Amino acid sequence: MSQFSVGGCKTPETTPEESLEGLRVIWKLYEAEEQQKIADLRGLGF
């Protein structure tokens, strides 16, 4: 696991866009779970 320093010594391994894409997947999974359905992840970069 890499380390991230706020002081700027290391950079994140993901871009802000990639992080948001990952969150969208998680949100879709939670939404589907609440509805007791299978998540439709089409169009989310896979």
All heavy atoms as TSV, in Angstrom:
chain	resi	resn	atom	element	x	y	z
A	1	MET	N	N	0.853	-1.185	0.000
A	1	MET	CA	C	0.000	0.000	0.000
A	1	MET	C	C	0.890	1.237	0.000
A	1	MET	O	O	1.808	1.352	0.781
A	1	MET	CB	C	-0.899	-0.045	1.232
A	1	MET	CG	C	-1.791	1.158	1.360
A	1	MET	SD	S	-2.810	1.095	2.843
A	1	MET	CE	C	-4.271	0.416	2.131
A	2	SER	N	N	0.616	2.157	-0.897
A	2	SER	CA	C	1.446	3.347	-0.969
A	2	SER	C	C	1.019	4.367	0.071
A	2	SER	O	O	-0.095	4.347	0.565
A	2	SER	CB	C	1.358	3.949	-2.364
A	2	SER	OG	O	0.071	4.449	-2.576
A	3	GLN	N	N	1.928	5.247	0.371
A	3	GLN	CA	C	1.649	6.285	1.351
A	3	GLN	C	C	1.459	7.607	0.636
A	3	GLN	O	O	2.104	7.879	-0.371
A	3	GLN	CB	C	2.795	6.390	2.349
A	3	GLN	CG	C	2.977	5.148	3.183
A	3	GLN	CD	C	4.157	5.284	4.121
A	3	GLN	OE1	O	4.852	6.285	4.125
A	3	GLN	NE2	N	4.375	4.271	4.926
A	4	PHE	N	N	0.593	8.432	1.168
A	4	PHE	CA	C	0.344	9.748	0.593
A	4	PHE	C	C	0.680	10.793	1.635
A	4	PHE	O	O	0.207	10.743	2.742
A	4	PHE	CB	C	-1.119	9.884	0.161
A	4	PHE	CG	C	-1.452	11.262	-0.326
A	4	PHE	CD1	C	-1.010	11.713	-1.545
A	4	PHE	CD2	C	-2.200	12.114	0.450
A	4	PHE	CE1	C	-1.313	12.976	-1.996
A	4	PHE	CE2	C	-2.510	13.392	0.016
A	4	PHE	CZ	C	-2.064	13.817	-1.207
A	5	SER	N	N	1.514	11.704	1.273
A	5	SER	CA	C	1.909	12.767	2.179
A	5	SER	C	C	1.225	14.057	1.759
A	5	SER	O	O	1.301	14.452	0.601
A	5	SER	CB	C	3.427	12.942	2.136
A	5	SER	OG	O	3.800	14.081	2.873
A	6	VAL	N	N	0.605	14.706	2.696
A	6	VAL	CA	C	-0.070	15.968	2.402
A	6	VAL	C	C	0.950	17.030	2.020
A	6	VAL	O	O	0.669	17.924	1.252
A	6	VAL	CB	C	-0.916	16.416	3.619
A	6	VAL	CG1	C	-1.542	17.772	3.379
A	6	VAL	CG2	C	-1.966	15.380	3.923
A	7	GLY	N	N	2.157	16.873	2.500
A	7	GLY	CA	C	3.206	17.835	2.194
A	7	GLY	C	C	3.680	17.788	0.758
A	7	GLY	O	O	4.471	18.610	0.336
A	8	GLY	N	N	3.237	16.824	-0.016
A	8	GLY	CA	C	3.565	16.768	-1.428
A	8	GLY	C	C	4.701	15.831	-1.779
A	8	GLY	O	O	5.153	15.833	-2.911
A	9	CYS	N	N	5.184	15.035	-0.850
A	9	CYS	CA	C	6.283	14.122	-1.151
A	9	CYS	C	C	5.858	13.010	-2.107
A	9	CYS	O	O	6.646	12.569	-2.917
A	9	CYS	CB	C	6.828	13.509	0.135
A	9	CYS	SG	S	7.611	14.719	1.215
A	10	LYS	N	N	4.642	12.562	-1.996
A	10	LYS	CA	C	4.132	11.517	-2.886
A	10	LYS	C	C	2.819	11.996	-3.491
A	10	LYS	O	O	2.083	12.744	-2.884
A	10	LYS	CB	C	3.908	10.216	-2.122
A	10	LYS	CG	C	5.178	9.607	-1.598
A	10	LYS	CD	C	5.004	8.130	-1.454
A	10	LYS	CE	C	6.316	7.548	-0.983
A	10	LYS	NZ	N	6.739	6.438	-1.762
A	11	THR	N	N	2.545	11.519	-4.680
A	11	THR	CA	C	1.298	11.903	-5.341
A	11	THR	C	C	0.297	10.751	-5.247
A	11	THR	O	O	0.700	9.588	-5.156
A	11	THR	CB	C	1.542	12.241	-6.822
A	11	THR	OG1	O	2.133	11.113	-7.451
A	11	THR	CG2	C	2.464	13.437	-6.968
A	12	PRO	N	N	-0.987	11.057	-5.306
A	12	PRO	CA	C	-1.993	10.000	-5.282
A	12	PRO	C	C	-1.877	9.114	-6.521
A	12	PRO	O	O	-1.415	9.559	-7.573
A	12	PRO	CB	C	-3.328	10.745	-5.290
A	12	PRO	CG	C	-3.013	12.162	-5.055
A	12	PRO	CD	C	-1.572	12.378	-5.362
A	13	GLU	N	N	-2.302	7.879	-6.383
A	13	GLU	CA	C	-2.252	6.954	-7.512
A	13	GLU	C	C	-3.456	7.094	-8.425
A	13	GLU	O	O	-3.474	6.515	-9.502
A	13	GLU	CB	C	-2.131	5.518	-6.998
A	13	GLU	CG	C	-0.802	5.270	-6.321
A	13	GLU	CD	C	-0.626	3.842	-5.887
A	13	GLU	OE1	O	-1.424	2.978	-6.295
A	13	GLU	OE2	O	0.315	3.591	-5.136
A	14	THR	N	N	-4.459	7.818	-8.005
A	14	THR	CA	C	-5.650	8.020	-8.834
A	14	THR	C	C	-5.877	9.514	-9.039
A	14	THR	O	O	-5.508	10.333	-8.213
A	14	THR	CB	C	-6.914	7.428	-8.185
A	14	THR	OG1	O	-7.109	8.044	-6.914
A	14	THR	CG2	C	-6.800	5.932	-8.006
A	15	THR	N	N	-6.516	9.823	-10.146
A	15	THR	CA	C	-6.889	11.208	-10.425
A	15	THR	C	C	-8.216	11.503	-9.727
A	15	THR	O	O	-8.939	10.581	-9.340
A	15	THR	CB	C	-7.055	11.426	-11.938
A	15	THR	OG1	O	-8.167	10.641	-12.378
A	15	THR	CG2	C	-5.797	11.068	-12.696
A	16	PRO	N	N	-8.561	12.772	-9.590
A	16	PRO	CA	C	-9.871	13.095	-9.018
A	16	PRO	C	C	-11.019	12.465	-9.817
A	16	PRO	O	O	-12.007	12.013	-9.245
A	16	PRO	CB	C	-9.934	14.623	-9.078
A	16	PRO	CG	C	-8.502	15.055	-9.065
A	16	PRO	CD	C	-7.759	13.979	-9.808
A	17	GLU	N	N	-10.869	12.422	-11.136
A	17	GLU	CA	C	-11.910	11.840	-11.988
A	17	GLU	C	C	-12.074	10.348	-11.707
A	17	GLU	O	O	-13.193	9.832	-11.639
A	17	GLU	CB	C	-11.582	12.065	-13.469
A	17	GLU	CG	C	-11.654	13.508	-13.902
A	17	GLU	CD	C	-10.398	14.321	-13.584
A	17	GLU	OE1	O	-9.365	13.731	-13.175
A	17	GLU	OE2	O	-10.447	15.549	-13.729
A	18	GLU	N	N	-10.950	9.641	-11.545
A	18	GLU	CA	C	-11.011	8.206	-11.252
A	18	GLU	C	C	-11.629	7.958	-9.879
A	18	GLU	O	O	-12.382	6.997	-9.698
A	18	GLU	CB	C	-9.613	7.592	-11.314
A	18	GLU	CG	C	-9.027	7.534	-12.706
A	18	GLU	CD	C	-7.562	7.150	-12.716
A	18	GLU	OE1	O	-6.848	7.400	-11.725
A	18	GLU	OE2	O	-7.128	6.593	-13.731
A	19	SER	N	N	-11.332	8.818	-8.934
A	19	SER	CA	C	-11.914	8.677	-7.598
A	19	SER	C	C	-13.427	8.849	-7.644
A	19	SER	O	O	-14.168	8.084	-7.018
A	19	SER	CB	C	-11.306	9.702	-6.639
A	19	SER	OG	O	-9.940	9.453	-6.446
A	20	LEU	N	N	-13.886	9.854	-8.377
A	20	LEU	CA	C	-15.331	10.077	-8.504
A	20	LEU	C	C	-16.009	8.917	-9.216
A	20	LEU	O	O	-17.116	8.521	-8.858
A	20	LEU	CB	C	-15.613	11.378	-9.253
A	20	LEU	CG	C	-15.400	12.649	-8.444
A	20	LEU	CD1	C	-15.595	13.875	-9.311
A	20	LEU	CD2	C	-16.329	12.690	-7.243
A	21	GLU	N	N	-15.337	8.355	-10.218
A	21	GLU	CA	C	-15.895	7.210	-10.933
A	21	GLU	C	C	-16.069	6.030	-9.976
A	21	GLU	O	O	-17.085	5.347	-9.999
A	21	GLU	CB	C	-14.988	6.826	-12.091
A	21	GLU	CG	C	-15.565	5.755	-12.968
A	21	GLU	CD	C	-14.691	5.515	-14.189
A	21	GLU	OE1	O	-14.711	6.376	-15.081
A	21	GLU	OE2	O	-14.016	4.484	-14.230
A	22	GLY	N	N	-15.089	5.809	-9.122
A	22	GLY	CA	C	-15.184	4.739	-8.132
A	22	GLY	C	C	-16.325	4.972	-7.162
A	22	GLY	O	O	-17.046	4.040	-6.792
A	23	LEU	N	N	-16.511	6.222	-6.751
A	23	LEU	CA	C	-17.623	6.546	-5.859
A	23	LEU	C	C	-18.967	6.328	-6.538
A	23	LEU	O	O	-19.916	5.853	-5.907
A	23	LEU	CB	C	-17.514	7.990	-5.367
A	23	LEU	CG	C	-16.414	8.250	-4.351
A	23	LEU	CD1	C	-16.284	9.744	-4.088
A	23	LEU	CD2	C	-16.679	7.492	-3.066
A	24	ARG	N	N	-19.053	6.650	-7.819
A	24	ARG	CA	C	-20.313	6.418	-8.548
A	24	ARG	C	C	-20.675	4.940	-8.560
A	24	ARG	O	O	-21.841	4.580	-8.428
A	24	ARG	CB	C	-20.195	6.949	-9.974
A	24	ARG	CG	C	-20.255	8.446	-10.056
A	24	ARG	CD	C	-20.272	8.939	-11.494
A	24	ARG	NE	N	-20.114	10.364	-11.527
A	24	ARG	CZ	C	-19.000	10.991	-11.916
A	24	ARG	NH1	N	-17.965	10.300	-12.335
A	24	ARG	NH2	N	-18.932	12.296	-11.902
A	25	VAL	N	N	-19.665	4.097	-8.720
A	25	VAL	CA	C	-19.906	2.649	-8.690
A	25	VAL	C	C	-20.434	2.247	-7.324
A	25	VAL	O	O	-21.428	1.522	-7.212
A	25	VAL	CB	C	-18.612	1.874	-9.032
A	25	VAL	CG1	C	-18.780	0.389	-8.760
A	25	VAL	CG2	C	-18.222	2.112	-10.472
A	26	ILE	N	N	-19.789	2.724	-6.271
A	26	ILE	CA	C	-20.219	2.386	-4.907
A	26	ILE	C	C	-21.639	2.872	-4.665
A	26	ILE	O	O	-22.466	2.150	-4.108
A	26	ILE	CB	C	-19.245	2.988	-3.878
A	26	ILE	CG1	C	-17.896	2.277	-3.988
A	26	ILE	CG2	C	-19.803	2.879	-2.455
A	26	ILE	CD1	C	-16.772	2.948	-3.230
A	27	TRP	N	N	-21.962	4.101	-5.093
A	27	TRP	CA	C	-23.311	4.635	-4.902
A	27	TRP	C	C	-24.350	3.796	-5.627
A	27	TRP	O	O	-25.436	3.546	-5.105
A	27	TRP	CB	C	-23.384	6.095	-5.362
A	27	TRP	CG	C	-22.565	7.034	-4.516
A	27	TRP	CD1	C	-22.291	6.899	-3.183
A	27	TRP	CD2	C	-21.916	8.220	-4.937
A	27	TRP	NE1	N	-21.498	7.946	-2.764
A	27	TRP	CE2	C	-21.259	8.771	-3.815
A	27	TRP	CE3	C	-21.818	8.873	-6.161
A	27	TRP	CZ2	C	-20.523	9.958	-3.882
A	27	TRP	CZ3	C	-21.088	10.046	-6.219
A	27	TRP	CH2	C	-20.454	10.582	-5.098
A	28	LYS	N	N	-24.017	3.376	-6.864
A	28	LYS	CA	C	-24.943	2.525	-7.619
A	28	LYS	C	C	-25.164	1.186	-6.917
A	28	LYS	O	O	-26.274	0.656	-6.903
A	28	LYS	CB	C	-24.424	2.278	-9.045
A	28	LYS	CG	C	-24.566	3.444	-9.967
A	28	LYS	CD	C	-25.980	3.528	-10.453
A	28	LYS	CE	C	-26.106	4.524	-11.586
A	28	LYS	NZ	N	-27.455	4.596	-12.088
A	29	LEU	N	N	-24.089	0.623	-6.355
A	29	LEU	CA	C	-24.215	-0.648	-5.636
A	29	LEU	C	C	-25.114	-0.495	-4.412
A	29	LEU	O	O	-25.973	-1.337	-4.149
A	29	LEU	CB	C	-22.839	-1.172	-5.237
A	29	LEU	CG	C	-21.956	-1.643	-6.386
A	29	LEU	CD1	C	-20.539	-1.897	-5.887
A	29	LEU	CD2	C	-22.531	-2.885	-7.041
A	30	TYR	N	N	-24.918	0.573	-3.641
A	30	TYR	CA	C	-25.762	0.814	-2.474
A	30	TYR	C	C	-27.220	1.028	-2.874
A	30	TYR	O	O	-28.138	0.524	-2.233
A	30	TYR	CB	C	-25.264	2.025	-1.673
A	30	TYR	CG	C	-24.129	1.723	-0.733
A	30	TYR	CD1	C	-22.940	2.428	-0.799
A	30	TYR	CD2	C	-24.250	0.739	0.253
A	30	TYR	CE1	C	-21.899	2.156	0.064
A	30	TYR	CE2	C	-23.214	0.463	1.116
A	30	TYR	CZ	C	-22.041	1.177	1.026
A	30	TYR	OH	O	-21.014	0.915	1.888
A	31	GLU	N	N	-27.421	1.799	-3.938
A	31	GLU	CA	C	-28.777	2.074	-4.418
A	31	GLU	C	C	-29.485	0.776	-4.811
A	31	GLU	O	O	-30.648	0.553	-4.465
A	31	GLU	CB	C	-28.693	3.018	-5.609
A	31	GLU	CG	C	-30.002	3.420	-6.203
A	31	GLU	CD	C	-29.785	4.346	-7.395
A	31	GLU	OE1	O	-29.605	5.552	-7.173
A	31	GLU	OE2	O	-29.762	3.842	-8.536
A	32	ALA	N	N	-28.773	-0.070	-5.533
A	32	ALA	CA	C	-29.359	-1.342	-5.959
A	32	ALA	C	C	-29.648	-2.233	-4.752
A	32	ALA	O	O	-30.682	-2.905	-4.701
A	32	ALA	CB	C	-28.416	-2.053	-6.922
A	33	GLU	N	N	-28.750	-2.220	-3.777
A	33	GLU	CA	C	-28.971	-3.041	-2.579
A	33	GLU	C	C	-30.226	-2.596	-1.833
A	33	GLU	O	O	-31.025	-3.424	-1.390
A	33	GLU	CB	C	-27.752	-2.947	-1.656
A	33	GLU	CG	C	-27.880	-3.816	-0.422
A	33	GLU	CD	C	-26.680	-3.713	0.490
A	33	GLU	OE1	O	-25.952	-2.707	0.420
A	33	GLU	OE2	O	-26.484	-4.651	1.272
A	34	GLU	N	N	-30.413	-1.282	-1.716
A	34	GLU	CA	C	-31.603	-0.764	-1.039
A	34	GLU	C	C	-32.883	-1.195	-1.747
A	34	GLU	O	O	-33.907	-1.412	-1.120
A	34	GLU	CB	C	-31.545	0.761	-0.960
A	34	GLU	CG	C	-30.535	1.275	0.039
A	34	GLU	CD	C	-30.445	2.787	0.028
A	34	GLU	OE1	O	-31.111	3.441	-0.813
A	34	GLU	OE2	O	-29.697	3.317	0.859
A	35	GLN	N	N	-32.810	-1.296	-3.085
A	35	GLN	CA	C	-33.973	-1.680	-3.880
A	35	GLN	C	C	-34.052	-3.191	-4.090
A	35	GLN	O	O	-34.945	-3.663	-4.784
A	35	GLN	CB	C	-33.931	-0.971	-5.232
A	35	GLN	CG	C	-33.978	0.528	-5.126
A	35	GLN	CD	C	-33.754	1.211	-6.467
A	35	GLN	OE1	O	-33.594	0.572	-7.501
A	35	GLN	NE2	N	-33.735	2.535	-6.452
A	36	GLN	N	N	-33.100	-3.910	-3.506
A	36	GLN	CA	C	-33.004	-5.364	-3.657
A	36	GLN	C	C	-32.979	-5.765	-5.136
A	36	GLN	O	O	-33.687	-6.652	-5.580
A	36	GLN	CB	C	-34.126	-6.070	-2.907
A	36	GLN	CG	C	-34.055	-5.831	-1.417
A	36	GLN	CD	C	-35.115	-6.575	-0.654
A	36	GLN	OE1	O	-36.041	-7.155	-1.214
A	36	GLN	NE2	N	-34.984	-6.578	0.662
A	37	LYS	N	N	-32.124	-5.064	-5.889
A	37	LYS	CA	C	-31.952	-5.318	-7.316
A	37	LYS	C	C	-30.469	-5.504	-7.611
A	37	LYS	O	O	-29.620	-5.230	-6.778
A	37	LYS	CB	C	-32.474	-4.134	-8.144
A	37	LYS	CG	C	-33.970	-3.926	-8.027
A	37	LYS	CD	C	-34.406	-2.785	-8.910
A	37	LYS	CE	C	-35.903	-2.582	-8.838
A	37	LYS	NZ	N	-36.336	-1.465	-9.675
A	38	ILE	N	N	-30.188	-5.922	-8.818
A	38	ILE	CA	C	-28.803	-6.014	-9.278
A	38	ILE	C	C	-28.408	-4.669	-9.863
A	38	ILE	O	O	-29.154	-4.071	-10.647
A	38	ILE	CB	C	-28.652	-7.129	-10.339
A	38	ILE	CG1	C	-28.957	-8.484	-9.699
A	38	ILE	CG2	C	-27.256	-7.106	-10.947
A	38	ILE	CD1	C	-28.958	-9.640	-10.672
A	39	ALA	N	N	-27.248	-4.180	-9.473
A	39	ALA	CA	C	-26.796	-2.867	-9.934
A	39	ALA	C	C	-26.488	-2.885	-11.421
A	39	ALA	O	O	-25.849	-3.803	-11.923
A	39	ALA	CB	C	-25.555	-2.451	-9.158
A	40	ASP	N	N	-26.955	-1.864	-12.114
A	40	ASP	CA	C	-26.643	-1.678	-13.532
A	40	ASP	C	C	-25.439	-0.741	-13.616
A	40	ASP	O	O	-25.564	0.467	-13.437
A	40	ASP	CB	C	-27.840	-1.084	-14.259
A	40	ASP	CG	C	-27.592	-0.911	-15.759
A	40	ASP	OD1	O	-26.515	-1.301	-16.229
A	40	ASP	OD2	O	-28.503	-0.405	-16.430
A	41	LEU	N	N	-24.273	-1.306	-13.867
A	41	LEU	CA	C	-23.039	-0.523	-13.882
A	41	LEU	C	C	-22.592	-0.172	-15.301
A	41	LEU	O	O	-21.486	0.325	-15.492
A	41	LEU	CB	C	-21.928	-1.296	-13.161
A	41	LEU	CG	C	-22.238	-1.670	-11.699
A	41	LEU	CD1	C	-21.076	-2.458	-11.113
A	41	LEU	CD2	C	-22.559	-0.446	-10.868
A	42	ARG	N	N	-23.484	-0.380	-16.260
A	42	ARG	CA	C	-23.138	-0.026	-17.635
A	42	ARG	C	C	-22.915	1.477	-17.741
A	42	ARG	O	O	-23.618	2.262	-17.111
A	42	ARG	CB	C	-24.241	-0.452	-18.605
A	42	ARG	CG	C	-24.329	-1.964	-18.724
A	42	ARG	CD	C	-25.454	-2.348	-19.629
A	42	ARG	NE	N	-26.708	-2.150	-18.877
A	42	ARG	CZ	C	-27.878	-2.579	-19.283
A	42	ARG	NH1	N	-27.999	-3.203	-20.434
A	42	ARG	NH2	N	-28.957	-2.374	-18.553
A	43	GLY	N	N	-21.917	1.833	-18.525
A	43	GLY	CA	C	-21.632	3.255	-18.745
A	43	GLY	C	C	-20.806	3.910	-17.659
A	43	GLY	O	O	-20.626	5.113	-17.671
A	44	LEU	N	N	-20.304	3.111	-16.723
A	44	LEU	CA	C	-19.516	3.684	-15.639
A	44	LEU	C	C	-18.021	3.432	-15.811
A	44	LEU	O	O	-17.269	3.425	-14.846
A	44	LEU	CB	C	-19.983	3.126	-14.287
A	44	LEU	CG	C	-21.385	3.541	-13.867
A	44	LEU	CD1	C	-21.759	2.911	-12.536
A	44	LEU	CD2	C	-21.520	5.045	-13.764
A	45	GLY	N	N	-17.580	3.239	-17.035
A	45	GLY	CA	C	-16.152	3.137	-17.294
A	45	GLY	C	C	-15.553	1.751	-17.236
A	45	GLY	O	O	-14.341	1.610	-17.219
A	46	PHE	N	N	-16.366	0.723	-17.205
A	46	PHE	CA	C	-15.820	-0.631	-17.159
A	46	PHE	C	C	-15.642	-1.177	-18.546
A	46	PHE	O	O	-16.376	-1.014	-19.425
A	46	PHE	CB	C	-16.735	-1.597	-16.383
A	46	PHE	CG	C	-16.737	-1.311	-14.913
A	46	PHE	CD1	C	-17.804	-0.693	-14.311
A	46	PHE	CD2	C	-15.654	-1.661	-14.130
A	46	PHE	CE1	C	-17.819	-0.431	-12.962
A	46	PHE	CE2	C	-15.659	-1.407	-12.787
A	46	PHE	CZ	C	-16.727	-0.783	-12.200
